[in-house]
Amino acid sequence: MKQEETERKCIATGVVQPKEELLRFVVTEDSRLLPDFNKKIPGRGLYVSNSRQALAKALKGNFFVKAVHLSLKIEPDLLETVEKLLYKKGLESLNLAVKAGALVSGFEKVKDKLEKGQVAFIIQAQDAAPDGCRKLEKQAEGLEVLRPYLSADLDAALDRVSTVHLAVLKGPMQKMVYDNIKKYQDFLD
């Protein structure tokens, strides 16, 4: 049995990376280029490094067309569409984590879970007050802190008010949430 390949080459940068770290696109039968981040659309995958700059380079340099040697229908707003998809997927994963009881919000609740050693990683709003962030980060020494969203984004996704500090708890949900949030943050960086 042939072992499935786990690495792919970015068509924009030429760098070989694990598939999970790349953005996957598929050419449909009618020659449209579609993002396929859930890896469910049949067809040949084309991979781009997970960054806004790499995707912009691939689009500007016509690298998708060069990779498949076909004329493709590429939406003019594909870059913005990809950013919106990653943004939404990250927020949806937070919502799932809340429903599963794998996420807490609020300074005191996050602090409590940190003290108990139950936190996998922290998410803080970009517009959070620096003082509160420093206090939690000091207590969360060694844990990663992600900041891809504004408080208003978190409020809307979680149906709350003034969402600034979140803790994703250790457990089965942490990898899915981390991967989706980190992918969006890395795309922006």
MOQUI-V820204 format. One record per helix or strand of 2 or more residues. SS is the DSSP state (H for helix, E for strand). FROM is the first residue (numbers start at 1). TO is the last residue. Records with the same first field share a line. If there is no record, write none. Layout:
SS = FROM-TO, FROM-TO
This chain:
E = 7-9, 16-18, 22-27, 32-35, 45-49, 103-105, 119-124, 145-146, 165-169
H = 19-21, 52-60, 63-68, 78-99, 107-115, 130-139, 151-158, 174-188
